[in-house]
Structures are given as structure tokens and as C-alpha cells.
Amino acid sequence: MPLQVPRYLVPFHPKRIPHHFVDVLIVGGGIAGLRAAMQVDPRLSLLVITKDAMEESNSNYAQGGIAGVIDPADRFESHVADTLTAGANLCDQEVVEMVVREAPEHIRQLIAWGTHFDTENGELLLGREGGHSHHRIVHALGDATGHEVMRAMIQRTRSDLGAQIWPNTFTIDLLTHDDSCRGALVWNSAHGKTFVWAKQTILCTGGAGQIYRETTNPAVATGDGHAIAYRAGAELADMEFVQFHPTVLYIAGSSRSLITEAMRGEGGRLIDATGNRFMPDYDERAELAPRDIVSRAIVAQMQKTRQPNVFLDMSHLDADFVRKRFPGIARVCAEFGIDIATDPIPVRPGAHYMIGGVRVDQQGHTSLAALWAAGEASCSGLHGANRLASNSLLEGLVFGAHAGAGASAAALEAPDSFQAVPLENPAVGPPSEPLDLSDVRNSLKSLMWRAAGVWRDGPQLAEAAETIGRWCRYALARQFADPAGWELQNMLTVAGLIVDSARQRTESRGVHLRNDFPETDDAGWRRHLRVVRSGSTN
Ligand SMILES: Cc1cc2nc3c(=O)[nH]c(=O)nc-3n(C[C@H](O)[C@H](O)[C@H](O)COP(=O)(O)OP(=O)(O)OC[C@H]3O[C@@H](n4cnc5c(N)ncnc54)[C@H](O)[C@@H]3O)c2cc1C
């Protein structure tokens, strides 16, 4: 049964709230949102909203790089084939072909906009990561690609676009009327709740890693866009597919920094506590097998050795090269007394990338009129059941550009109306018992890690669904006054959707692994699970 959620999280009345009118509203300022912004016609008014500082996004933390066929010896067919193989028979082949063919042009554009990718003798240096059969990953500042790409994109957005930018502004809900998106209800501490009426809205809110106890994602990644779109009645797809990054730094007290796949690409080996290199026992591609296989092998080896982690070993490689190629990771590890060139680095899997999301077509249009989506909040069919490394920044670029162009063209055709539609959401009475938000949040993160992590099974998922349903009944019935409450409500909603979809998919495919259904069932399950809020009245 579809998850029961209220249509709007907070009370409002059009006579008691400020109104703001724009042509195009973009929610999210990561790679997808800013790429969309660059496609909006300068004659249109454009507003970009981010819930934290502009610089705080998954995009900013991306390490390994962006995949694209750059080397003359590489082939589009090879990048397509690698993407399809990783996606475990669930990718949309047309989408894969489109994205792969557009990749080199997007990389060239980033360079033209001021991104400095790593080069040698004037040529782009190309890295290789798990699942890729060729060196085709452009990277910057060694292992800080996202930081460099976002620096250039933010600078261009601020200086060249003439866009209004509202940082530290939380989007609570999309506004819908007559089956169409009309903008969003947003909040910031300076002006409180505000209606932003937009002719076209683009949702680029990123991922949801924060619903898991172990994650590589920053604090902003709470799945807001997924939950907002679900409440608004847009269709979501593939919510059971959550990618776990195999190698996340595991040191008590440290942040869960991602140890990039590129370290394995450069020859890093995974060893267990006894020093045994175990990956060749699990897959002939060893450390360069796709992420789901490596994550699964690490969890199995942790169980076999009864250890809380395994190690990444770079000590057989040239020490100077290792420290220079991965300066960010070297710095973080050094703070905990680990020299990455000589010491084994303790790692284990963590939630990394949300494959499921708001379903979009090749133009980035969602099932809801006047609503577009791009990047990690969306589900385009590129990744299938498992994302190939370094294909997600690329997806943000390609679909950001498509959604931006589509929304821009549609907004240019629509006349100005400057009219608010009669939307109202009444207040519910204050609850008598206060709710300890961080208690529910931490409990949810632990539950998701246990029941909907790398390995899943029917009874645990059923128990998780019941528990989340119980928490939803009392947490979603309340109306909170600030982001901490709304984030929790969004996290509960997204967790409920993941668990429901994971229960339904009674097979193992890509990143979705069921102990009780270990085989892939193409006859029954080579299809997408779509979810839409029941009784959605827009
Ligand atoms: C540590 C790490 C390393 C990675 N390395 C790579 C890599 O090497 N290559 C690769 O291809 N991918 C990598 N990824 C994945 C990739 O970074 C993301 O998938 C991609 O950046 C997502 O971009 P996005 O624009 O969709 O979302 P994000 O970059 O996450 O941006 C989301 C935006 O939405 C805003 N937002 C969210 N909720 C709200 C709200 N309620 N109201 C207002 N604004 C909101 C945020 O403030 C933010 O501006 C990595 C991810 C992580 C975490």
C-alpha cells in the first residue's frame, strides 16, 4: 500500500504569507541545479534556492571524477557497454547512449567555464575506476574533482547569469494546482515561509545518504526532493536501489570520508585483518569489479573474519605518487596517524548514492506538468540497478542541461500572470507530547542500516516497514516550525519508500541484494517499480 503522507507539511494561508514571482525556480545548487541554471534564457527571471550555503552539496565532495570518452583509443560503445553491464539489465539503453555521447562536450564546456582538470603535458589525465574497461575519468586537484568543478560553476552562476540566489533557504513543499506544479513553499530564518510562484520548477535536491547510519554524504543529503515530489503526486521509480560505496574510512570518531575508487584504479588492494588479499576469491576483476560486487565481498569478508572493517593497502605502490595523487585522503588519514602510502587504511561500505528518484524522460520532465528534475534526486534510467562510477556528475550535467533548456522554453511561452492560486493548508492543534527529533532520526538511521543496507531479507524488511509506518503515523501528523522537523519527516518518507520497494522486489539485482532471493529473476523482475502517492489531488 502506498505510504500515507500529508499533502503539505506546514500550515499556510495566502493572505498571511509573502508572495514572490519568478519565471523559473531551481531547487538545489549542486552540479545538476547549476547546469540547469546555465541553460535558462537570460530574458527570464531565475531563482536558485539551496538549503545550506551554495558550496554545500554532494557535488562539492565528489572525488574520483567525471566519465567521458576522451582518449582517441576509447569508444562510445565501450562506455555504453560498461554502463549497461553495471546496471544489471535495467538501464534504459537509449538514455545511456545519449548521455555517453554527450559526455565529451560537457567536459569541454566545463573547461571553457574555468574548470582546471588534471593534465600532463597539456593532455587531460584520465583515471580508471571499477567497472570501466578504459581510462576515461577526468579529475581535478587529484581527488577533489567536485570541489574544483563546483568552484568554477558557482563563480559563473554568480558572475554571469544574473540569477537570484537564495542560500540557506529550505524548500518545504511544491505548490500544485490543477495537476500542475506552480512553484514552491520555502522558508528561511529572515523572511519565514514564502510562496515562490514559478512558471516552471526544476528539482535538483540531490541524494538521501543521511537516512543511513554509515554514509559518505554530507548533512544536506536527507532526500528532501524525493519526499517533496512524492507528496506533490509526481511519480518516483527504482527506490529500492541504493548504492553503497565499498570503501568508506572507518575510524571511530572520524567523519566517514570516502576512500575513492580511483585508489583501487591506481592499484590499491583490499586485504582483511590477516593481510589476505581477498577480492580475487570473489570476482576475476578483483578490486576493479563494480561497486556492488566489491561491497558484497567486503561485507562477506568482514563476517568471515568477524572484524568491523577490512583495509585498503597501497604500500606496494610508489609512495610519492600515492601521496601526490590523493592529497585530500592523505591529509584526513594523517590526522588519525595513518600514512596512506605505507599503512593499511581501515574501510567498510557506507550508503553513497540514491539511484531511485523522481522519474524523468530524456528531457528531464517529470510526470507532473511544469515540474522538471535532474541529478541524484531523479531517476532517468541511466544507472539501471547499479550506477557505474563517475557517471553521476555526468548525469547531473546532461540532464541538468536538458531540464534547464526544457523549462526555459516552456517558461518563454507562458504569459506573465502574477496570480497566486487559492491554496490553503489549515493548522492542526499542537501535540501534547514533545517529540525528541534526534532520537527518532538516529533510530531511523540505525534501522535502515540494519534492515535495508547492503544485504536485505523479507522478515527484516517487513519489521522495518512496520516500525517506520508507526513512526510516520505520529511524526508526519505534526506540523513543525523549522528544518529539523521537516528533514525528519522527509527522511521517514524516503525510508518508507525504499523499504516498501525493497520488500516488493523479490530478487537480487545490482545493488539490491536479498538473502532470501539471491538470484536475479529477469522473467519476473526486469522492470521498474514505480510509486506515486495514493489519492494525489493536485
Ligand atoms: C563523497 C562523495 C564522492 C563522490 N564522488 C563522485 C565522483 O567522483 N564522480 C561522480 O560522478 N559522482 C560522485 N559522487 C556522487 C555525486 O557527487 C552526486 O551524485 C552528484 O553530485 C549529485 O549532484 P546533484 O546536483 O544532483 O545534487 P547535490 O550536489 O547534492 O546538490 C543538492 C542541492 O540541493 C539542495 N537542497 C537539498 N534539499 C533542499 C531543500 N529542502 N531546500 C532547498 N535546497 C535543497 C542542496 O542545498 C544542494 O544545493 C560522490 C558523492 C559523494 C558524497
The ligand as an SDF file (V2000), in Angstrom:
LIG
                    3D

 53 58  0  0  0  0  0  0  0  0999 V2000
   31.9330   11.7850   -1.1010 C   0  0  0  0  0  0  0  0  0  0  0  0
   31.3140   11.6480   -2.4590 C   0  0  0  0  0  0  0  0  0  0  0  0
   32.1230   11.4000   -3.5740 C   0  0  0  0  0  0  0  0  0  0  0  0
   31.5390   11.2810   -4.8460 C   0  0  0  0  0  0  0  0  0  0  0  0
   32.3690   11.1020   -5.9280 N   0  0  0  0  0  0  0  0  0  0  0  0
   31.8290   11.1050   -7.1850 C   0  0  0  0  0  0  0  0  0  0  0  0
   32.6570   11.0670   -8.3380 C   0  0  0  0  0  0  0  0  0  0  0  0
   33.8820   11.0550   -8.2550 O   0  0  0  0  0  0  0  0  0  0  0  0
   32.0500   11.0540   -9.5570 N   0  0  0  0  0  0  0  0  0  0  0  0
   30.6900   11.0820   -9.7130 C   0  0  0  0  0  0  0  0  0  0  0  0
   30.1930   11.0570  -10.8390 O   0  0  0  0  0  0  0  0  0  0  0  0
   29.8910   11.1410   -8.6170 N   0  0  0  0  0  0  0  0  0  0  0  0
   30.4190   11.1640   -7.3720 C   0  0  0  0  0  0  0  0  0  0  0  0
   29.5940   11.2470   -6.2810 N   0  0  0  0  0  0  0  0  0  0  0  0
   28.1580   11.3830   -6.4870 C   0  0  0  0  0  0  0  0  0  0  0  0
   27.8610   12.7860   -6.9720 C   0  0  0  0  0  0  0  0  0  0  0  0
   28.6510   13.7060   -6.2450 O   0  0  0  0  0  0  0  0  0  0  0  0
   26.3930   13.1610   -6.7800 C   0  0  0  0  0  0  0  0  0  0  0  0
   25.5620   12.1570   -7.2700 O   0  0  0  0  0  0  0  0  0  0  0  0
   26.0830   14.4490   -7.5220 C   0  0  0  0  0  0  0  0  0  0  0  0
   26.9920   15.4500   -7.1320 O   0  0  0  0  0  0  0  0  0  0  0  0
   24.6590   14.9120   -7.2270 C   0  0  0  0  0  0  0  0  0  0  0  0
   24.5020   16.1940   -7.7580 O   0  0  0  0  0  0  0  0  0  0  0  0
   23.1080   16.9330   -7.5960 P   0  0  0  0  0  0  0  0  0  0  0  0
   23.2620   18.2470   -8.2330 O   0  0  0  0  0  0  0  0  0  0  0  0
   22.0240   16.0410   -8.0400 O   0  0  0  0  0  0  0  0  0  0  0  0
   22.9150   17.0870   -6.0070 O   0  0  0  0  0  0  0  0  0  0  0  0
   23.8270   17.8220   -4.9300 P   0  0  0  0  0  0  0  0  0  0  0  0
   25.1480   18.1480   -5.4570 O   0  0  0  0  0  0  0  0  0  0  0  0
   23.7830   17.0160   -3.6870 O   0  0  0  0  0  0  0  0  0  0  0  0
   23.0480   19.1900   -4.6710 O   0  0  0  0  0  0  0  0  0  0  0  0
   21.8250   19.1980   -3.9890 C   0  0  0  0  0  0  0  0  0  0  0  0
   21.3870   20.6210   -3.7880 C   0  0  0  0  0  0  0  0  0  0  0  0
   20.0280   20.6210   -3.3410 O   0  0  0  0  0  0  0  0  0  0  0  0
   19.8890   21.4850   -2.2370 C   0  0  0  0  0  0  0  0  0  0  0  0
   18.7560   21.0300   -1.4260 N   0  0  0  0  0  0  0  0  0  0  0  0
   18.5100   19.8020   -0.9390 C   0  0  0  0  0  0  0  0  0  0  0  0
   17.3560   19.7960   -0.2430 N   0  0  0  0  0  0  0  0  0  0  0  0
   16.8600   21.0520   -0.2990 C   0  0  0  0  0  0  0  0  0  0  0  0
   15.7300   21.6930    0.2600 C   0  0  0  0  0  0  0  0  0  0  0  0
   14.8300   21.0460    1.0030 N   0  0  0  0  0  0  0  0  0  0  0  0
   15.5570   23.0010    0.0150 N   0  0  0  0  0  0  0  0  0  0  0  0
   16.4480   23.7160   -0.7160 C   0  0  0  0  0  0  0  0  0  0  0  0
   17.5410   23.1570   -1.2560 N   0  0  0  0  0  0  0  0  0  0  0  0
   17.7470   21.8430   -1.0480 C   0  0  0  0  0  0  0  0  0  0  0  0
   21.2250   21.4120   -1.5210 C   0  0  0  0  0  0  0  0  0  0  0  0
   21.3800   22.5480   -0.7020 O   0  0  0  0  0  0  0  0  0  0  0  0
   22.1680   21.3760   -2.7210 C   0  0  0  0  0  0  0  0  0  0  0  0
   22.4030   22.6860   -3.1860 O   0  0  0  0  0  0  0  0  0  0  0  0
   30.1510   11.3700   -4.9990 C   0  0  0  0  0  0  0  0  0  0  0  0
   29.3520   11.6110   -3.8880 C   0  0  0  0  0  0  0  0  0  0  0  0
   29.9150   11.7630   -2.6260 C   0  0  0  0  0  0  0  0  0  0  0  0
   29.0340   12.0400   -1.4520 C   0  0  0  0  0  0  0  0  0  0  0  0
  1  2  1  0
  2  3  1  0
  2 52  2  0
  3  4  2  0
  4  5  1  0
  4 50  1  0
  5  6  2  0
  6  7  1  0
  6 13  1  0
  7  8  2  0
  7  9  1  0
  9 10  1  0
 10 11  2  0
 10 12  1  0
 12 13  2  0
 13 14  1  0
 14 15  1  0
 14 50  1  0
 15 16  1  0
 16 17  1  0
 16 18  1  0
 18 19  1  0
 18 20  1  0
 20 21  1  0
 20 22  1  0
 22 23  1  0
 23 24  1  0
 24 25  2  0
 24 26  1  0
 24 27  1  0
 27 28  1  0
 28 29  2  0
 28 30  1  0
 28 31  1  0
 31 32  1  0
 32 33  1  0
 33 34  1  0
 33 48  1  0
 34 35  1  0
 35 36  1  0
 35 46  1  0
 36 37  1  0
 36 45  1  0
 37 38  2  0
 38 39  1  0
 39 40  1  0
 39 45  2  0
 40 41  1  0
 40 42  2  0
 42 43  1  0
 43 44  2  0
 44 45  1  0
 46 47  1  0
 46 48  1  0
 48 49  1  0
 50 51  2  0
 51 52  1  0
 52 53  1  0
M  END
$$$$
